[in-house]
């Protein structure tokens, strides 16, 4: 089942269950997807939808840290709940061993010899890891392997 269809189905289930938090979060995701489709006049693939959801999770994590710094735990908890709902629709995260294996294979596949080839390695890795691991951490691991 396509990710957009899964989101729409879960929206119906949340409506019937009167789960306002889940329903609101799914509606936000569907709205962001629809907005991008209208703006770019394209139909998004599952990979594009995952990229949108990764961006939404990242925004919420930033908000959580800002709310906690400001002492607004109620708002931070609401954002954390939305993150949980969004993560239900994202691919399973990769384990540390899987990430390292992917990095090593990307380095050999791209023929990287040093830090100047980091872009090549990241270009190979991004489609494989998108939505399944934090790209910031991946970038750090690649740097350490290439150094």
C-alpha positions in Angstrom: 0.0 0.0 0.0 1.3 3.4 -0.9 2.2 5.7 2.0 -0.4 8.3 1.0 -3.1 5.7 1.0 -1.9 4.4 4.4 -2.1 8.0 5.8 -5.6 8.4 4.5 -6.7 5.1 5.9 -5.2 6.0 9.3 -7.0 9.3 9.1 -10.3 7.5 8.8 -9.5 5.3 11.7 -8.5 8.2 13.9 -11.8 10.0 13.0 -13.8 7.0 14.0 -11.8 6.5 17.2 -12.1 10.3 18.0 -8.3 10.4 18.5 -7.9 14.2 18.1 -4.1 14.2 18.5 -3.5 11.5 15.9 -6.1 12.9 13.5 -4.6 16.4 13.7 -1.1 15.2 13.1 -2.1 13.1 10.1 -4.0 16.0 8.7 -0.9 18.2 9.1 1.1 15.6 7.2 -1.5 15.2 4.4 -1.7 19.0 4.2 2.1 19.3 3.7 2.1 16.6 1.1 -0.8 18.2 -0.8 0.8 21.6 -0.6 4.0 20.3 -2.2 2.0 18.5 -4.9 0.1 21.6 -5.8 3.2 23.9 -5.7 5.3 21.7 -7.9 2.4 20.2 -9.9 3.6 16.6 -9.4 2.4 13.5 -7.7 4.8 12.6 -4.9 6.4 9.2 -4.5 6.7 7.4 -1.2 10.3 8.6 -1.0 9.2 12.2 -1.4 6.5 11.7 1.3 9.1 10.2 3.7 11.3 13.3 3.1 8.5 15.6 4.0 7.8 13.6 7.2 11.5 13.6 8.1 11.4 17.4 7.8 8.3 17.5 10.0 9.9 15.4 12.7 13.0 17.5 12.6 11.0 20.7 13.0 9.2 19.2 16.0 12.4 18.0 17.6 13.7 21.6 17.3 10.5 22.9 18.8 10.7 20.4 21.7 14.2 21.7 22.6 13.1 25.3 22.4 9.9 24.7 24.5 11.9 22.8 27.2 14.5 25.7 27.3 11.6 28.1 27.8 10.1 26.0 30.5 6.9 25.1 28.5 6.8 21.4 29.2 3.1 21.2 28.2 3.9 22.3 24.6 7.0 20.1 24.5 4.9 17.1 25.4 2.4 17.9 22.6 5.3 18.1 20.1 6.7 14.8 21.4 3.3 13.2 20.9 3.2 14.4 17.3 6.7 13.0 16.7 5.4 9.6 17.9 2.5 9.7 15.4 4.7 10.7 12.5 7.3 8.1 13.2 4.6 5.4 12.9 4.5 6.1 9.1 8.3 6.3 8.6 10.5 3.3 7.7 12.1 1.3 10.5 15.3 2.9 11.7 18.6 1.3 10.9 20.8 -0.3 13.6 24.3 1.0 14.2 25.8 -2.1 12.5 23.6 -1.6 9.4 24.6 2.1 9.2 28.3 1.3 9.4 28.0 -1.5 6.8 26.1 0.9 4.4 28.8 3.6 4.9 31.6 1.2 4.2 30.0 -0.1 1.1 29.2 3.5 -0.1 32.9 4.4 0.4 34.1 1.5 -1.7 31.3 1.9 -4.4 32.2 5.6 -4.9 35.9 5.0 -4.7 36.3 7.7 -2.1 39.9 8.4 -1.1 39.6 11.3 1.4 37.5 14.2 2.7 37.3 15.7 -0.8 35.1 12.7 -1.8 32.5 13.1 1.0 29.9 14.5 -1.3 30.2 11.4 -3.5 29.7 9.1 -0.5 26.8 11.1 0.9 25.2 11.0 -2.6 25.3 7.2 -2.6 24.1 7.0 1.0 21.2 9.4 1.0 18.7 7.4 -1.0 19.5 4.3 1.1 19.2 6.0 4.5 16.6 8.7 4.0 14.1 8.6 6.8 15.8 5.6 8.5 18.7 7.4 10.3 19.7 10.9 11.3 21.7 12.4 8.4 23.7 14.6 10.7 25.0 11.6 12.6 25.6 9.8 9.3 27.7 12.7 8.1 29.8 12.6 11.2 30.4 8.9 10.8 31.4 9.3 7.1 33.8 12.1 8.1 35.5 9.9 10.7 35.8 7.0 8.1 37.3 9.3 5.5 39.7 11.1 7.8 
